[in-house]
């Protein structure tokens, strides 16, 4: 299978944007008109006899966990090879990968971790599980990623880790994150849970930081229903992570008579998940190419429509894995049509989409956590008051009010699927007055 390179990525981009198609139909589907699309998009996950055979092999072996099986170890070796990483540890899920990484890199009670506000809740939950303070750094409007220009202002003597998220498979300015982390001698953890085979300057994400975390949850581009993995540069960090995920028993310290090298938890990947992942990986690179080609084509179509701005990536991004296709919707260009109505109108046209994340930094549960007895003991009233004052992310608030998402499976069909998505947007724009 041909590997993704900068050259093949750029070659996938269309040479020139096609002319806008004419809007057909006398009224939108939401008002009783004909749907733009009547067929469902590509189903997910994709599987065949290979997955079934692998599962049966594990079943019949009677070796169902990594302690006596071979599939988890094979997966770790294969994923290391695929990503170019030195070390890989398989975990139960992406959330556990984040929790384990924070522990392996020394994050604990009273520390602070810089994270973006535009991400899944697992990012902040992993920080809270360590009784550390999640400090939000506002987003960049163009990329939806953590804004590297605002990171250093958030660093203080208690900052123990910087954890940018490659949300949707996109990438912010990864060079800047690496440089800032090195300058301040702070570990860098890449939350790459949505970024399987995304690349920065031809190198896979997850290999730039001290740790790179991935998720194989049901919606992910590489999936086993649940599952996760961590990439490490340092063997000792991998050993600490292994011990934590194995109830305190590491590879270098094999517990005898129930002796342990550290505290920990049970976050081991089962053999069944690893068996599925090894088969899913045989399709991954081809699927990445298909998504890349379709996303580039869809971008060229949507950029012609006033009020629609597809998300971009940092200049060093040589491949965006496209777990999601994200864009910003400007209601003014649609006659003031509210985004919520736009989403309903798109669904009626046969094009499912969503509004994406809400502002994570203003969620009530975080305020409840910080008001808890434990956090009141760990952090001074002065620091918590400062956190509340600093916890403003106006750019992210705007992104959350304008975002529209298409899921990765929608990018796995033919180019005509992309044309139908764009046709539906144009149709809604034309009849926006009837929908408002």
Secondary structure, DSSP 8 states (H G I E B T S, - for coil): -----HHHHHHTS-SS--------SSS-GGGT---S--S----SS---HHHHHHHHHHHHHT--BTTT-SHHHHHHHHHHHHHT-SEEEEESSHHHHHHHHHHHTT--TT-EEEEESSS-HHHHHHHHHTT-EEEEE-B-TTTSSB-GGGTGGG--TTEEEEE-B-GGG----HHHHHHHHHHHT-EEEEE-TT-TT-EETTEETTSSSSEEEEE--TTSSS-SSS-EEEEES-HHHHHHHHHHHBTT--SSS--SSS--SS---B-B-BHHHHHHHHHHHHHHHHHHHHHHHHHHHHHHHHTTSTTEEE----TTEEE---SEEEEEE-GGGGTT--HHHHHHHHHHTT---B-----GGG-HHHHHHHTSHHHHHHS-HHHHHHHHHH---HHHHHHHHHEEEEEGGGGSS-HHHHHHHHHHHHHHHHTHHHH-
